[in-house]
Amino acid sequence: MSRPLSDEDRRRQISVRGLAGAENVGELKRNFNRHLHFTLVKDRNVATSRDYYFALAHTVRDHLVGRWLRTQQYYYEKDPKRIYYLSLEFYMGRTLTNTMVNLGLQSGCDEALYQLGLDMEELQEIEEDAGLGNGGLGRLAACFLDSMATLGLAAYGYGIRYEFGIFNQRIAGGWQVEEADDWLRYGNPWEKARPEYTIPVHFYGRVEHGPGGARWLDTQVVLAVPYDTPVPGYRNNTVNTLRLWSARAPNDFNLKDFNVGGYVQAVLDRNLAENISRVLYPNDNFFEGKELRLKQEYFVVAATLHDIIRRFKSAKFGCRDPVRTSFGSFPDKVAIQLNDTHPSLAIPELMRILVDEERMGWDEAWDITVRTCAYTNHTVLPEALERWPVPLLESLLPRHLQLIYEINQRFLDRVYASFPGDHERLRRMSLVEEGAVKRINMAHLCIVGAHAVNGVAAIHSQILKDSVFKDFYDLEPHKFQNKTNGITPRRWLVMCNPGLAEVIAQRIGEDFVSDLDQLRRLQDFVDDESFIRDVAKVKQENKLKFAAYLEKVSGVRVNPASLFDVQVKRIHEYKRQLLNCLHIITLYNRIKKDPGKPFVPRTIMIGGKAAPGYHMAKMIIRLVTAIGDVVNQDPAVGDRLRVLFLENYRVSLAEKVIPAADLSEQISTAGTEASGTGNMKFMLNGALTIGTMDGANVEMAEEAGEENLFIFGMRVPDVEALDRKGYRAQEYYDRLPELRQAVDQLSSGFFSPRQPDLFRDIVNMLMNHDRFKVFADYEAYVKCQEKVSALYKNPREWTRTVIRNVAAAGKFSSDRTIAQYAREIWGCEPSRQRIPAPDDPRE
């Protein structure tokens, strides 16, 4: 049983982990045993590790429930403005440790389990990740939920309870193999089904217009059943709700059509309806116009808006009688944030409810809709923008298509009034794109139907105004804002890197956990030898721990004294894992050319999932594994260079690798990564960044000083200039001998001797149609990596640079991001005030 802390260490643990008072520990042990004996092992004599995990989860959950009920009661009594965060993805990861941190129970639970002879870490590893997201967008939503609760906002996350989340990735023969993520197999102790709030959602059918307005008839109905997960704020007794909808067929599904002998088939066909919440689409930054995906998007929107309006109408706790009949105050009581265009149907759906069901006039309904909705854009890549075919919308959501046409017509009338005679502008700005198949541009719908449109980093928001949505900015500049992304320091520092959180708290106290700007005070310790020593020691311990983990799960041994060079993120051409690969090959060739030369040892780790249908991304994974096979087995290299592909990168693996990293690779082509959030996690956890001036890297360099990051390569104006001139890969290939050698090795089969043309597609892309200009940044990247190695040779200077970075990471708390959304978009004031605990006397 692993026990890293001595008894003395346990006694003097600071309260970042929560107090472990004797009464507290005794109560936790009693509750744990009660759950173990009465809830889990009624019919068995021997408890398994999973039984212990569930007993612990239920013990911790007990501390949530009272606070959860009281929070909701408090909201009903105070009737604050409510914030609804709509997202098709919530990449939550594991819940147990995060809940213990936020409730201040971690030390108590550690101590209770220790006294019971159980290993906390072993139990934590049993929990499945809730992988209901692809990457940055879904993980951002999860961080935002944590911050909204911590800032006391009456906020609700709304999404889909996918039965199968992001696939599990196995590497077999060097290739990615996908396996279904059956995360609910053993049950989910953190959710509560709420079947009493089940909502019917309509699809297909036809529209009839009469004197009473439009009626949507002959629809197919699917039931949306809500499952609620508590979201605790950091030690403020606030517990908000993440409500995820699960699709269920109504009991009469297809039975009205059933004739003699058709009954069994009708029951089997219930699966067709229930498929809506079966699986997360595994695409990141890519639009796949499938009917099932559109059904998912409308399903979450329709159920959520029904819920929002029910809650708006009933003001008193526990009362479902409608008491509000006027919608005039709706935008003052409700804010809806659309996380990308995936929930964009909220705009026509709200209009449908107000116009068709509440019988409101168009202008009043439109004013309410626009003042309620706001839209966050997450990408400028054209292939990621949602453009739904009109015939599909016409079949699935006929009334919504009519409403979109009406929205478009009124909007274009406004544009024409502002720019008379500019027909080309009308064409560019229309919500309806003409072509062989007419399409609805969902980003245009969002901009027109929202009062605020934001990008997710300063450079990204500027690009939206300058190019992607320039026409819309010209018309309504007041709508456009920036909200630079952030990460929650609870999960991404206190929870995943307790050693670093501890040495920080010893210097500046614990308030930084909910006020990350306080990290600036660490500037005072940049020359403090004991702090430098402590920071370096924590990093070394994290590296040793991760090295032990790697050996345990994959049998691979790495040199913990080597520089841990890490690039973990979804595999995509724009993120340029290929640039990293070319650098690895260059390092390998240099060692082979001059084996006696001193060389700063590196362990290069690349991890991430490729969308199952993305051929090039899968080839990139195969290339990384092939390079690893050659490099790691070459005796001339020894332990100076190791190349690892980290299998099945996910939230729980990020929590292990990020605290252990020395170097963070953020090397997308300038102008392509909207923000990035992994970059912030590495910065907060004491890794240095090698990166381009893209996304939030720009603001990280601004905060820490460009000299404290390894910035290289083209800036956005350079990329634009190269586009105008014409990017020719051949010129770089001809001019740079080391690049030419690396590319020739890929072409000749040096890294795939049994299949010499294995990487033909990669070479062909790099040489002839590389949208992301890998070769243009190769030379600057390799030179910059030499600076990395030079600094790593001076551990004291390296660690001082790390401290400057950690001290500058405060801006990148999602608390700051959410406070800006609250004040500048949602029109409400965040608060760190604690609400009364369940056992506190009522006011």
N, C-alpha and C positions, 0 to 999 in steps of 0.2 A: 504493500500500500504506500503510494507516494505521499510524503509529508514534508514539503520544503521548509516549513517554518518551525523554529524551536518553540518550546513552551513560553520562553521569555518574549520572543517575537510576537507570539499570539496575544500575550497580555498587553503589549504596548502598541498594538496596531492602532493607527489613528482612525478617526471616525469617517474617513472617506469610505470605508467599508461598512460603517454602521457599528453601533455599540453592541458588545456581546455581554450584556449584564447577566448575572446568574439567573435572575427570574425569567428573563427573556429566553435564555437557553433552555431552562427547565420546561417552559411552556412549549417551546418548539419541539422538544423531544417528546413530550406527552402527545402533542397533536400528530407528530410524525408516526408514533406507534399506533395511535387510534386509526389513522388512515390506513396504515399497513395492515392492521389486523381486521378491521371491520369493512373497509372498502375494497381491498384488493385480494386478500388471500383467504377468503371465507372457506374455500373448498380445497385449499392446499396447505401442507405443513411447511414447505420450504419456499421462502421468498427468493425471487430472482433479482438480478440487478435492475431489470426493468420495473419490477414491483417497487423497489426502493426509489427509483426515479419518480414514479407516479405518486408515491406517498409524499415525497419531498415537494413535487409540483402542487399537489393538493394542499399541503401545509402552507406553502407560500401563497397559493390562491386564496386561502381563508383570509389572509391579511388584506387582499385586494377587495373582496366582495363588499364589505361594509363601506369602504371608502368610495367604491363605485356607485353604490346605491345613494350614498349621501351626496356625491357630486351631482348626480342626475337630479336629485331632489332640489339641490341648491340652484341648479339652472332653471328648473321650473318656477321656483319662487322668485328668483331675481330677473328672469326673462331677459337674459343678455342677447346681443346679436349672436346668431349661431353661424359657424363657419363649416361649410361642407366641402371636403376635399375629395373630388371624384377622380379615380384613377383605375385603369384596367390592371394595374400592377401594384402590389405591395410586397416588397422583397424583405420580409421581416427577419429571416434567420431564426435563431433560437430565442426563446422567451425567458427561460428560468433565471439565468444569471442577471440579465438586464432588469428583471422585476425585483430581484433581491437588492441590487444596487440602488434602484430608484426608491425602494421602500426602506432602505437602511437596514436590511436584514442579513447582509452577507456574512458579517463576522459571526452573528448569532447562529446562523445555519451551519457555517463552517465548524464552529465549536460543538454544536449539537451532534453533527454527524461524526466528528472526531471522537466524541465521548461514546457514540454508539458503535465505533469501530468501522465506520464506512468512509469511503474515499469520495469526496465531493467531485473531484475532476472526472472520476470514472462515471459518476451519475450524469454529469453535465454532457458527457460524450454520447449518452444514450438518446438524448433528445434529437428528433429530426429537425432539420431546417425547414421553416415554412418558406419554400422557394417560389413564391407566387409572383415572381418578376424575372426579367431578363438580365438586368444590369443597373446602370446608373439611374434611370427614370424610376424604377420600382424601389430601389434602395433609398433614393431621395425622399419618396413618399413616406417610407418608414421612419427616416430621420425627422421629417416634418411632424409626424404624429407625436413623437417623443417631445419635440420642442413646443408644439402647441399645448400639450398637457402641462409641460414645465412652466409655460408662460400663462397658465390659467385661462386659456381661451376655451370657450364652449364650442369645441371642434369635434367633428365626426369624420372619420375616413369611410368612404363607401367604395366597394369593389366587388369582385367575384371570388367565391370560394371554390377555386379550381380543385377538382378531385386529384388531378395530376399537375404538379408545378413544373418548373424548368427541369428538363431531363437530367438524369445522372449521366456523367460522362465517364466512360472507360476507355483506356488506350489499349488496343489489341493490335499487335504487329505494327505499332507505330501510328495506327489510324484511330480517329475518334469513333467510338461506338456509343450510340444513345440507348439508355435504358429508362423505362417509365419511372417516374418519381412518385411512388405510392406512399406519400407522406402521412396519410391518415390511417394507414394499415393497423396501427395499434391504438387508434383513437387520439384525440387532441384535448389534453386537460385544460387548455386555456380558453376554449370557446364554449359559448352557451347558445344552444339552439333556441330561437324565439318563434316557434310556429304560429303563435297567436297574432303575429304581425305579417303573416304571409300575404302577398300581393299578386293579383293577376296581371300578366303582361301580354299584350296583344300583338299578333303578327298577321301579315297577309290581308285578305279581305278586300273590301271595296269602299268607296266614299260616295255618299249620297248627299246632295245639296238640296235643302228645302227652305221654307220660310223661317224655320227655327235655327238655321245655320247648317254646318256640315256634320254628318254622322258617319262614323267609321264602323262598317257592318261586316258580318260574316267572317269574323277574325278567328284565327287559331289562338288558343289561350295556353300560356305556360305559367305555372306558379313560381314566384320568387320567394324562397324561404330564407329568412335572415338568420345568420349565426354571428353572435357578438363576441368580440375579444376585448378585454380591458386593456387600456393604454395608460399606465401610471406616469404622472409627472415626477420630477426629481424632488422627493421629500417635501411636497406641498399638499399632500392628501388629495390632490386632484386625480381622478381616474376617468379618462375619456373613453370613447367607444370606437372601435373599428368594426363596422357592420359589413359582412360579406354575404352576398346572395348566392343561394344554391338553387338550381333549376329542378322543378318537380312537375310531372305531368298531372293535370287534374284527373280526378277519378273517372270522369266520363270521357277521357281522352280517346278519340276515334270510335267510341262505343256507339255514338248516334248513327254511325255509318254501318255498324256491324250487323251482318245478317247471319243466318244459321251457319255455324261453323267458323265464323270470323272472330269470335270472342277471344280466343287464345292469341291470335295474331294482333288484335287490337291492344291487348295487354302488353305483348312484346314490343309493340310500336311506341310504348311510353318512353323507351330508350331514346327515340329520336328527339323528343322534347328535352329530355334530361341531359343530352349531349352538350347542351349550351354551356353548362358549367363543368364539363368533363376535363378539359385540358387547356393550359396556357399556350398560346401561339409562341413558338420559340425564336421569333425574329427580333433582333435589336437593330434599330435604325434602318428598317426595311419594311415597305408596305406590301402586303399580300392580300389582294382583294377578294377574299373568300366569303361566301355567304354566311358560314358559321361564325366567322369573326364579326361581321356586321350584326348578326343576331346577338352576339355577346355584348357588343357596344350598346345596342338599344336596350337589351335586357337590364344592364346595370343602371342605365339612365332612367328608364321608365319606373323601375322599382324605387329607385332613390328619390326621384321627384315626387312620387306618390307619398313617400315617407316624410319628405321635407314639408310638404303641404299639410299633411295630417298633423305634424308637430307644430307647424305655424298656427294652425287653427285652434289647437287645444292648448290653453295656457296654464292650467293648474295641474300639479303633479298627480299622475295616476288617473287623469280624467281624459276620456277620449271623445267627449261631446264637443262638437265644434262651438267655440265661443267667439272666435274672430271671423267675421263675415266679409270685412273689407280687405282688399289686397293692397290698399294704398300704402300701408306701412311695410309691405313685404321686403323691399330692398333695404329697409332700416333694420330688419330683424334677421335677414338671410343673406349670406354671401356664398356663392358657388364658385369654386376654383376648379378649372378644367386642366388636368395634368396632361398636356399635349392635346391633340385633336381627337384622341380615342373616345372621350365622352362628349364630343361636340354635338351629338344629337340632343343633348340637354337643351339647346337653344330652341330648335323647332318643337321639342316636346313640351317645354314650358309654355310656348306660344299656343300649342294645341290645347293644353289644359285651360289656359286663361280665356282663349277665344271660343273654343268649342264647348267646354264644360262649364266654365264660370260665366260665359256669355258676355265677355268684356269686349269693348271696342278695340280695333287693331292698334291705334296709336297709344292708348293707355297700356295695353298688354306689351307692346314693343318697348315702351319706356321702362316698364317694370323689369322686363327680361334683360335689357342692356345694363340697367343699374345693378342687377343681381349677379350677372355672370362676369367672370374674368378668365383670361386664357394665358397659359404659360406655354411658350414655344421651346422645344428641346433640340431642334436640329435644323441645319440649313441644307442637308444632303437631299437632293431632289428625289432620289429613290425612296426616301423615308416619308415623304408627304402623302397623306391619305387623299386619294381622288377616287370616289366611289362611282361605278358605272350607273347611269340613270336607270337602265332597265332593271337592275337589281333592286334599287331603292323603290322603283315603281311597283314591283311585285311584293316586296317585303313590308314596306312602309308607305303605302300610297298617299295617305294624308300628309305625312311629313314632307314628301316630295312637293306636294302642292304648296305647302307653307314655305318651303325653301325657294320655290319659284317666285312667290309673292314677296318674300324678303329681298330677293335679288332684284326684282323689278323696281321696287321702291328705292333700293340702294342705288341702282344705276341711274334712276331719275335724279337723285341727289348729286351723283358724280357729274352727270351731264349739265346740271345747273351750275356747278362750280367750274367745269371745264367744257364750255359749249363747243361743239364741233370736233372734239377729240375722240374720234371713234376707236382709235387704236388703244387709248387708255381704257375705254369701256370694255373692250375685248380682254385686256390684261387683268382688269379688276373684277370681271364677272365671276359669280360663284359657279356658273355653268361653263364648263370648257367644251367648246365645239370640237368635233373630230369624227373619226369613223364611228366611235362610240362616245356619246356625250357623257361627261363625268361631272360630279360635284366636287369642287375643291374645298375640303373641310377646313383648311387653315383660313381661307377667305371668309367662310361662314363664321368662324370663331372671332375673327377680327371685327367683322361687321356687327356681330351680336353680343360683343363684350364691351365693358366700359374701360377695361385695362388689358393691355397686351404686354407681356414681359419676356425678355430673354433671360438667360441664367448665368451670364458673366458679362462684364462691361463690354468686352470686344464683340461678343456674340450679339448683344443688344444693339450695338452700333452697326453691325453687318445687317441686321434686320431692317434698320432704318435706311441704311445707305443703298441696299440692293434688293434683298429678297422681298421685302414688303414696302419698298420705297413709295410706290403709288399711294398706298394706304397711309403712310406717314405724312405724305404731302397733304392729304385730305384731312386727316385727324391727328396731328402731331401730339395732342394732349393725351392720347390713349397709350403712348409707347413709354415703357419704363424698363429699368434694369433691376433684377433681384439676383445678385450673385449667390449661387448655391452655397450650402454649408453642410456640415456633418454634426451629429450629436456627440459631444465629448463624453457623455455617459457611456455609450457602447464603445466609442472609438478611442477612449483613453482610459477611463477609470476601470472599465470592465476588461478590456483586452490587454491592457498594459499596466497592471496594478503597481508594478515596480517603479515605473516612471511617474505615475500619478503620486506615489508615495514620496519620492525624492523632491518633486515639485512642491507638494503640500508642506514638507518639512521646511522649505524656504519661504513660501509666500502664503501659507494657510490653505484652507480648503474651499474658499469661496469661488475660486476659478472654475469649479465644476459647473456652476450655473451662471458664471460671468467670465467667459473665457478671455475677454480683453485683459484680465488681470495677469495673464501670462507675460505681458509687457514688462512686468516687474522682474522677470528673470534676466533682463538685460543687465541688471546690477550684478549678476553672478557669472558673467561671461569670462571673467578673469579669476574667479574663485576656484582655487585648486581642488578643494574637497568636492565642490559641485561638479566640476569637470570629471573628476574621478568617479563620482557616483553615477553620472549620466552614462559614462563609458562602461561602467560595471553592469548597469541594468541592460544595456544593449548586448553586451557579451553574454549575459545570462539568458536573454531572449533568444540569441543565436544558438546557444548550446541546447536550449529546450527545443527549438524548432529542428535542429539537426537530429536530436534524439527521436522526435516525432517522425521525421522523414525516414529514418532507418527502420523504425517500427512498422510504418505502414507500407513502405515500398522496398525496404532492404537496401536502399542507397545510402552510402556513407559520404558525407561532405566534410570539408575542412572548415571548422568554425572560425579559424583565424583568417579565412579568405574574405574578400569583399563580397557581401551578398547583394547581387545586382538583380533587381526584381522588376519584371513587367507582367502584371496581372490585370486583366480586363477582357472583355469580349474580343474574340478574334475578328478583325475587320481590316480591310486594306487601308482605310484612312488612319487607323491607329498605328500602322507601320511596324508591326512585328517583324516584317521583312528587313527593315533597316537594322534592327537589332541583330537579326540573323547574319546579315552581311558583316556587321562588326565582329560577331563571334568568329566567323570564318577568317576574318582578317587577323584577329588575335591568334588563332590557331596557326595560321600560316607564318606569323612572326615567330612564334615559339619554334616551329619546325625549321625555320630558316636559320635561327641563331639560338640553339637550345641552351647555350651556356649563359646567355644574357640574363641579368636579373629581371624578374617579372613579378608584378604585384598579383598575387593569386586571386582568382575570382571564381565564385560560384554563380552562374547565370541561370536564373529561374524565370521561365515563361509559363504562364497559365491562363486559361480562359476557354470558354465554350464557343464553338462555331455553330451558327444556325444550320440545322440538318440539310437544308437545301442549298447552302452557300459553298459551292465547289472550291473556290479559291481559298476561303478560310480553312477548309478541311485540308487542302494541300499545304497551307502554311503550318498547320499542326504536324503534318507528316514530315515537313522539312525540319522542324525543330527536333523531332525525335530522331531523324536520320543524322543530323549534325551531332546530336548527343551520342549516338551509337559509335560514330567515328572518333570523336574527341575523347570520350570517356574511356575508350579502350586502347588509346595510344600510349604506350609506356613512355615515350619521349615527353609526353605532356605531364604525367604524374598528377599531383593534386594542385597544379598551378591553374588549371582551367577545367571546370566541370559545367556541363550543360544539362539542365533538368527541365522536363515538361511537368508542371504540377497538375496532376489529374484532378478533374472534378472541382475546379475552382468555384467557390460558393461563399456565402457570408461567414460560415463558421471556419472555413480555411483562411479567409482574409484576416480574421481575428487572430490567427496564429502567425501568418507569414509577415503581416505588415509591421508588428512590433520588432521583428527580427531583421528587417531589411536595412541595409546601409545606403543603397542607391535606388531611387524611384525613377522608372523610365516613363516619361510623359512626352512622347515624340511624334504626335500627330502632325500632319501638314498644317501649317498656320492657316486658320480660317475654317477648319473642319470640325474640331471638337468643341461643342457648344460651351462646355464648362469643364467637365470632369469633376469627380469627387474623390476618387482614389488618390489623386495628387494631394488633396488636403489631408487624407488619413495618414499617408506616409510622412508628410511634413510634421503633423502633430505627434507622431510616434518616433521622431528622431532619425528619419532617413533624409539624405540630401537628394535634391531633384536634378536630373538631367532632362532638359525639355526645350521645346520650341516655345516661341511667344504665341501660344494658342490658349483659348479657353481661360480658365482661372489661373493658369501658370503666370499670365501677365500680372495679375493682381498679387499673386504670391511673391513675385519678384519685386513688385512695388512695396509690399509690406516688409519684406526681409532685406531688401537691397539686392539689386541684380547680381552684385559681386558674391552673394551668398548662395546663389543657385548656379548650376552649370547650364547656362542658356546658349543655344546654338541655332544656326540655320536661318532660313528665309523667314522674314516677317510677312504679314498679309500683303503689303504693297509690292514686295519682291515676287510673291506668288502671282499676283495680278499682272505684273510686268512680264514675267516669264510666260504667262498665258497669252499675252498680246504678241510676244515675240515668237512663241511656239516652243514648247519643251521638246528637246531632242535628246533622248537617253544615250544615243550613240556617241554624242560629243563627250559625255562624262566617261563612258566606257573607253573611248580612245585615249583620253587624257590622263586617266588615273590607273596606274599599273596594278595597284592592290585591288581595286574594284574589279578590274578586268580579270585578274586571277580568280577572284571569288566567283564571278559570274561564269567563267569558263569551267570551274569545278562543278557548278550546278549543272551546266549543259552536258558535261562529259560523263556524268554519272559517278564522279569521285565520291559523292555521299550516298550513292545508290548503285553500287557496282552490279547487283543482280538485275537491276532494271534501269539501264543507263538513261533512258528518256523520261524517268519518273517525274522530273521537275521541269519538263519542257514547257508546260503551261505557265509556270511561274516566270521562267526566263522570257518567254514570249511576251507576257504581260509587262514585265519590267522594261523590256527593250522597245516595245511597240505601242502599248496603250496603257501607260501607268498614269491614271488621273491624279495620283497623289505624290508623284515626283520624288520617289525614293532616292534616285541617284543624285538629284540636285542638292540634297543635304548630306550625302554620304561623307564627303571630305571634312566638312565642318563638324560632323558628329564624331568621326574617328579622332580628330584633333581634340575635341572637347573631352572625350573619354580618356585621353592621355592626361589631361588636367585632373580628372577624377583620380586616376591612379597616383599621380604625384601628390595630391593632398592626402590620400589615404595612407601614404608612407609616413605622414606626420600626424600621429594619433591625437596629439593635443590640439593642433590647429583644426583637424577634422571635427573633433568634439566641440570646440568653441563655435565652429560654423553651425553645427547641429543645434547648439543652444540658441544661437541667434534666430534660427528657423523656428524652433519651438516657441520662442518668445514672440514671434511675429504671426503665430497661427491663430490668434484670437478672432480675427475678422471672419474666419472660416467656420465658426460655430453656426449650426442651423438655428440657434436661438436668435442670432442677429438677423439672419435671413427672414425668419418668421415674424420678428418684431417689425421689420420693414414691410412685409406683406400686410400685417395687421394695420399699421398706421397709414400706409400709402395706397392700399388697394381695398382692404376690407372695412376700413373706417372704424376700427375698435382699438382699444388701448391694452397692451399686454400687462400682466401683473405678476409679481413674484410673491404675492400675499398667499399665505397658507389658508386653506379653508379648514373648518373644524374637523378633527378626526372623528370617527364613528363613536368613540367612547367619550368625547368631550361633551359637556352639557350644551344644549341648544341655547341660542341667544334668546 
